[in-house]
Amino acid sequence: MNLMLESTTGMPKKKVSKNYFTQETEDAIVLYNNTLDFELRSKIYEEKIHYAFFKLTQNIIHTFKFYYTEVDNLEHLQHEIIVFLLSKIHLFDPKKGAKAYSYFGTIVKRWCILYNDKNYKSKIKKVSTDELLKDDTHSYILESSNSDDRLSNFMDQYVEFASLNIYKCFPKPYDAKIADAILELFRKRDQIDVFNKKALYIYIHEMIPDAKTPKITKIAGILYSIFKKNYLFYLEQGYTNFKF
């Protein structure tokens, strides 16, 4: 579908308010889907929808730092995403209760997760587990645990230990709730195809919408420090002796 997409690789010149995805945008998407006239649909898209899609993709890419790309210009990546959004726009149904902003924002995030993860894995596929453990990026636990049987077996024990002792490590109920959400990703790691840091944050936000990113980072960091200390002991001694 060619709907004036040439402009997706350049910022529209028209200045609008910071509230780029307004009720007018929501109404325009509904009108677009209910309009059969091709020329009118193109006009609706160009005048009422394109800028909102452009800003939505731009903000999500930069907010979640989806920078593992195959392109040098992020606007080219936005173009790909916007084309994908247009291929899915007809599926939006306001009668189901979702707002267009949330609906298409979720599509963009999931598209970026899969795209970013594919490129991320191609960059680290030659990095060994030991090298990853030298890095304090706790989300690498997910990447490693799904590909190494020994580490995966240890992870099962670690998750059980952390779950049983969650309130000893996190006395505050809200902190424990976030920790359990992170552990839930570890429990389901065999069912999850995405393992990078950005994906971890998005999954946690979906489980606990009001969780702040700094809080997630802090809780995940504590869980990782417990994991790292005990895993190194396991590698050296050949058995587990879990401690906080």
GICOR-V992338 format. One record per residue. N is the residue number from 1. RES is the residue in one small letter. SS is DSSP state (h for helix, s for strand, l for the rest). OMEGA is omega in whole degrees, 0 to 359 (999 if undefined). BURIAL is # if it has 9 or more other ideal C-beta (glycine too) atoms within 8 Angstrom, else .. Layout:
n=N res=RES ss=SS omega=OMEGA burial=BURIAL
n=N res=RES ss=SS omega=OMEGA burial=BURIAL
This chain:
n=1 res=m ss=l omega=183 burial=.
n=2 res=n ss=l omega=184 burial=.
n=3 res=l ss=l omega=177 burial=#
n=4 res=m ss=l omega=184 burial=#
n=5 res=l ss=h omega=179 burial=#
n=6 res=e ss=h omega=185 burial=.
n=7 res=s ss=h omega=182 burial=#
n=8 res=t ss=h omega=178 burial=#
n=9 res=t ss=h omega=176 burial=#
n=10 res=g ss=l omega=181 burial=.
n=11 res=m ss=l omega=177 burial=.
n=12 res=p ss=l omega=184 burial=.
n=13 res=k ss=l omega=184 burial=.
n=14 res=k ss=l omega=179 burial=.
n=15 res=k ss=l omega=178 burial=.
n=16 res=v ss=l omega=181 burial=.
n=17 res=s ss=l omega=180 burial=.
n=18 res=k ss=l omega=177 burial=.
n=19 res=n ss=l omega=188 burial=.
n=20 res=y ss=l omega=181 burial=#
n=21 res=f ss=l omega=187 burial=#
n=22 res=t ss=l omega=175 burial=#
n=23 res=q ss=h omega=176 burial=.
n=24 res=e ss=h omega=177 burial=.
n=25 res=t ss=h omega=179 burial=#
n=26 res=e ss=h omega=181 burial=#
n=27 res=d ss=h omega=181 burial=.
n=28 res=a ss=h omega=179 burial=#
n=29 res=i ss=h omega=177 burial=#
n=30 res=v ss=h omega=179 burial=#
n=31 res=l ss=h omega=178 burial=#
n=32 res=y ss=h omega=183 burial=#
n=33 res=n ss=h omega=182 burial=#
n=34 res=n ss=l omega=181 burial=.
n=35 res=t ss=l omega=181 burial=#
n=36 res=l ss=l omega=182 burial=.
n=37 res=d ss=l omega=185 burial=.
n=38 res=f ss=h omega=182 burial=.
n=39 res=e ss=h omega=179 burial=.
n=40 res=l ss=h omega=177 burial=.
n=41 res=r ss=h omega=179 burial=#
n=42 res=s ss=h omega=180 burial=#
n=43 res=k ss=h omega=178 burial=.
n=44 res=i ss=h omega=181 burial=#
n=45 res=y ss=h omega=185 burial=#
n=46 res=e ss=h omega=187 burial=#
n=47 res=e ss=h omega=189 burial=.
n=48 res=k ss=h omega=189 burial=#
n=49 res=i ss=h omega=188 burial=#
n=50 res=h ss=h omega=183 burial=#
n=51 res=y ss=h omega=179 burial=#
n=52 res=a ss=h omega=177 burial=#
n=53 res=f ss=h omega=180 burial=#
n=54 res=f ss=h omega=181 burial=#
n=55 res=k ss=h omega=179 burial=#
n=56 res=l ss=h omega=179 burial=#
n=57 res=t ss=h omega=180 burial=#
n=58 res=q ss=h omega=182 burial=#
n=59 res=n ss=h omega=180 burial=.
n=60 res=i ss=h omega=179 burial=#
n=61 res=i ss=h omega=184 burial=#
n=62 res=h ss=h omega=180 burial=.
n=63 res=t ss=h omega=182 burial=.
n=64 res=f ss=l omega=174 burial=#
n=65 res=k ss=l omega=176 burial=.
n=66 res=f ss=l omega=187 burial=#
n=67 res=y ss=l omega=175 burial=.
n=68 res=y ss=l omega=186 burial=#
n=69 res=t ss=l omega=176 burial=#
n=70 res=e ss=l omega=182 burial=.
n=71 res=v ss=l omega=178 burial=.
n=72 res=d ss=l omega=182 burial=.
n=73 res=n ss=l omega=183 burial=.
n=74 res=l ss=h omega=177 burial=#
n=75 res=e ss=h omega=174 burial=#
n=76 res=h ss=h omega=177 burial=#
n=77 res=l ss=h omega=177 burial=#
n=78 res=q ss=h omega=179 burial=#
n=79 res=h ss=h omega=179 burial=#
n=80 res=e ss=h omega=182 burial=.
n=81 res=i ss=h omega=181 burial=#
n=82 res=i ss=h omega=175 burial=#
n=83 res=v ss=h omega=179 burial=#
n=84 res=f ss=h omega=178 burial=#
n=85 res=l ss=h omega=179 burial=#
n=86 res=l ss=h omega=178 burial=#
n=87 res=s ss=h omega=181 burial=.
n=88 res=k ss=h omega=187 burial=#
n=89 res=i ss=h omega=182 burial=#
n=90 res=h ss=h omega=182 burial=.
n=91 res=l ss=h omega=181 burial=.
n=92 res=f ss=l omega=180 burial=#
n=93 res=d ss=l omega=182 burial=.
n=94 res=p ss=h omega=180 burial=#
n=95 res=k ss=h omega=179 burial=.
n=96 res=k ss=h omega=174 burial=.
n=97 res=g ss=l omega=183 burial=.
n=98 res=a ss=l omega=173 burial=.
n=99 res=k ss=l omega=181 burial=.
n=100 res=a ss=h omega=180 burial=#
n=101 res=y ss=h omega=180 burial=#
n=102 res=s ss=h omega=182 burial=.
n=103 res=y ss=h omega=183 burial=#
n=104 res=f ss=h omega=174 burial=#
n=105 res=g ss=h omega=178 burial=#
n=106 res=t ss=h omega=178 burial=.
n=107 res=i ss=h omega=181 burial=#
n=108 res=v ss=h omega=181 burial=#
n=109 res=k ss=h omega=181 burial=#
n=110 res=r ss=h omega=177 burial=.
n=111 res=w ss=h omega=182 burial=#
n=112 res=c ss=h omega=179 burial=#
n=113 res=i ss=h omega=182 burial=#
n=114 res=l ss=h omega=180 burial=#
n=115 res=y ss=h omega=182 burial=#
n=116 res=n ss=h omega=181 burial=#
n=117 res=d ss=h omega=179 burial=#
n=118 res=k ss=h omega=181 burial=.
n=119 res=n ss=h omega=177 burial=#
n=120 res=y ss=h omega=181 burial=#
n=121 res=k ss=h omega=180 burial=#
n=122 res=s ss=h omega=180 burial=.
n=123 res=k ss=h omega=185 burial=.
n=124 res=i ss=h omega=187 burial=#
n=125 res=k ss=l omega=180 burial=.
n=126 res=k ss=l omega=181 burial=.
n=127 res=v ss=l omega=182 burial=.
n=128 res=s ss=l omega=178 burial=.
n=129 res=t ss=h omega=180 burial=.
n=130 res=d ss=h omega=180 burial=.
n=131 res=e ss=h omega=179 burial=.
n=132 res=l ss=h omega=182 burial=#
n=133 res=l ss=h omega=176 burial=#
n=134 res=k ss=l omega=181 burial=.
n=135 res=d ss=l omega=180 burial=.
n=136 res=d ss=l omega=177 burial=.
n=137 res=t ss=l omega=190 burial=.
n=138 res=h ss=l omega=183 burial=#
n=139 res=s ss=l omega=178 burial=#
n=140 res=y ss=h omega=177 burial=#
n=141 res=i ss=h omega=182 burial=#
n=142 res=l ss=h omega=181 burial=#
n=143 res=e ss=h omega=185 burial=#
n=144 res=s ss=h omega=189 burial=#
n=145 res=s ss=h omega=182 burial=#
n=146 res=n ss=l omega=186 burial=#
n=147 res=s ss=l omega=182 burial=.
n=148 res=d ss=l omega=185 burial=.
n=149 res=d ss=h omega=181 burial=.
n=150 res=r ss=h omega=178 burial=.
n=151 res=l ss=h omega=180 burial=#
n=152 res=s ss=h omega=177 burial=#
n=153 res=n ss=h omega=178 burial=.
n=154 res=f ss=h omega=182 burial=#
n=155 res=m ss=h omega=177 burial=#
n=156 res=d ss=h omega=180 burial=.
n=157 res=q ss=h omega=180 burial=#
n=158 res=y ss=h omega=181 burial=#
n=159 res=v ss=h omega=178 burial=#
n=160 res=e ss=h omega=179 burial=.
n=161 res=f ss=h omega=182 burial=#
n=162 res=a ss=h omega=180 burial=#
n=163 res=s ss=h omega=181 burial=#
n=164 res=l ss=h omega=184 burial=.
n=165 res=n ss=l omega=189 burial=#
n=166 res=i ss=h omega=182 burial=#
n=167 res=y ss=h omega=173 burial=.
n=168 res=k ss=h omega=180 burial=.
n=169 res=c ss=h omega=182 burial=#
n=170 res=f ss=l omega=183 burial=#
n=171 res=p ss=l omega=180 burial=.
n=172 res=k ss=l omega=184 burial=.
n=173 res=p ss=h omega=182 burial=.
n=174 res=y ss=h omega=177 burial=.
n=175 res=d ss=h omega=180 burial=#
n=176 res=a ss=h omega=179 burial=#
n=177 res=k ss=h omega=178 burial=#
n=178 res=i ss=h omega=179 burial=#
n=179 res=a ss=h omega=180 burial=#
n=180 res=d ss=h omega=177 burial=#
n=181 res=a ss=h omega=178 burial=#
n=182 res=i ss=h omega=179 burial=#
n=183 res=l ss=h omega=178 burial=#
n=184 res=e ss=h omega=176 burial=#
n=185 res=l ss=h omega=178 burial=#
n=186 res=f ss=h omega=180 burial=#
n=187 res=r ss=h omega=184 burial=.
n=188 res=k ss=l omega=187 burial=.
n=189 res=r ss=h omega=179 burial=#
n=190 res=d ss=h omega=181 burial=.
n=191 res=q ss=h omega=184 burial=.
n=192 res=i ss=l omega=182 burial=#
n=193 res=d ss=l omega=185 burial=.
n=194 res=v ss=l omega=189 burial=.
n=195 res=f ss=l omega=182 burial=#
n=196 res=n ss=l omega=187 burial=#
n=197 res=k ss=h omega=182 burial=.
n=198 res=k ss=h omega=180 burial=#
n=199 res=a ss=h omega=180 burial=#
n=200 res=l ss=h omega=181 burial=#
n=201 res=y ss=h omega=182 burial=#
n=202 res=i ss=h omega=178 burial=#
n=203 res=y ss=h omega=180 burial=#
n=204 res=i ss=h omega=179 burial=#
n=205 res=h ss=h omega=179 burial=#
n=206 res=e ss=h omega=179 burial=.
n=207 res=m ss=h omega=180 burial=.
n=208 res=i ss=l omega=187 burial=#
n=209 res=p ss=l omega=183 burial=.
n=210 res=d ss=l omega=180 burial=.
n=211 res=a ss=l omega=179 burial=#
n=212 res=k ss=l omega=182 burial=.
n=213 res=t ss=h omega=178 burial=.
n=214 res=p ss=h omega=179 burial=.
n=215 res=k ss=h omega=177 burial=#
n=216 res=i ss=h omega=180 burial=#
n=217 res=t ss=h omega=181 burial=.
n=218 res=k ss=h omega=181 burial=.
n=219 res=i ss=h omega=179 burial=#
n=220 res=a ss=h omega=179 burial=#
n=221 res=g ss=h omega=178 burial=#
n=222 res=i ss=h omega=179 burial=#
n=223 res=l ss=h omega=180 burial=#
n=224 res=y ss=h omega=180 burial=#
n=225 res=s ss=h omega=177 burial=.
n=226 res=i ss=h omega=179 burial=#
n=227 res=f ss=h omega=186 burial=#
n=228 res=k ss=h omega=181 burial=#
n=229 res=k ss=h omega=182 burial=#
n=230 res=n ss=h omega=179 burial=#
n=231 res=y ss=h omega=177 burial=#
n=232 res=l ss=h omega=175 burial=#
n=233 res=f ss=h omega=180 burial=#
n=234 res=y ss=h omega=179 burial=#
n=235 res=l ss=h omega=182 burial=.
n=236 res=e ss=h omega=187 burial=.
n=237 res=q ss=h omega=178 burial=.
n=238 res=g ss=l omega=176 burial=.
n=239 res=y ss=l omega=182 burial=.
n=240 res=t ss=l omega=175 burial=.
n=241 res=n ss=l omega=191 burial=.
n=242 res=f ss=l omega=176 burial=.
n=243 res=k ss=l omega=175 burial=.
n=244 res=f ss=l omega=999 burial=.
